[in-house]
Amino acid sequence: MPKYARVATFEADDAAIDALLAEISAGGGPPEGLPAKRLTVLADRAAGTLVVSVRFDSEEDLHKGTEVLNAMSPPAGGNIRRVSVGAYEIVFDQEA
């Protein structure tokens, strides 16, 4: 069964990155209604870029998750702007 990922790229300053990480950590898990299996956050602070990848076990979960994520507001503090978002089938994944 294929797995899926939703990947969003943001322009974000250090304060926004820190606020997002604090919000994620304080939540103790995914937001209500988000059927995610894995969350990965990548930051290039020097470039002001943030990439958030959310993995799902099915295409249906991806669509449900997209609805939940699209309804969310950015955390207070700092400047953040979503630049792009895409949905992908994971065709290869291997631990090194």
N, C-alpha and C positions, 0 to 999 in steps of 0.2 A: 504494500500500500504506500503510495507516495506521501511525502511530507512536504510542508510548505513553509515559506518565510515571507514576512512583510518587512521590508527594509525602508526606513525613512532617513533622509539626510537633512541636517539642520545647520544653519549658521548660528553659532552660539558663543557668547562670551563666557569667561571663567565663572562668573556668578551664576549664569543660567545652567551651566553644566553641573556646578555644585548643588544648585537647588533641585535639579532633576534627580541627581543621585540621592540626595537626602529624602526626597519624596518617595523614591522607589524603596529605599532602605526602611523608611518609617512604615510603609504599608505592610511589610511582612509577607508579601506575596503579590500575585497579580491583582489588578483591580477587579472589582465585582463584575462577573459576567465575561471576563476575558479567558477563553479556554487555551491559554498559551502553555507550551511545554518548556520553553527556554527563552530567556531574554539576554541579549548581548548588547552592551553599550560600548562603542569605540569613540575615543576623543582624540582630536589633534588640536590641542589648546593653542599652539603657536599659529595655526591656520584658522582657528575659530570654527572648526568643523566638528560635528557630532553625528554619529551614525548609530541608529537603534534598529536592531534586528530582533524580531519576535517570531519564534517558531511554533508551528501548529502541526497536529497529527493528521489533519484532513483538510480538504478544500472547504468543507462546510464550516469547520472551526476557523479557518482563515477568514471567511466572509463574516462570521459572527464577531471575530476579533477586530476586523477592520471597522465595523460599526461602532464598537466600544471605543477603539482608539480615536476614531474621527470625532467622537462626541467629547473627548477630553480637552481640557484647556491646558496651556503650558503652565508650569509652576511659576509662582510669583518670585520675582528677583531675577535681575539680569535681563539680557536681551536674547531672544531666541526666535528664529523664523524657519519654518519648514521650507526646504528648497525642492525636495522631491520625495516621492513615495512610490514603491513598486511592490508587486506580489510575484513570488517566484516559486516554482517547483524545485525542491532540492533534489538534484540529480546525482550528486556525489557528496559524501561526507565521511571522513575517516580521521580517527585520532592518529597523531604521528607517533 
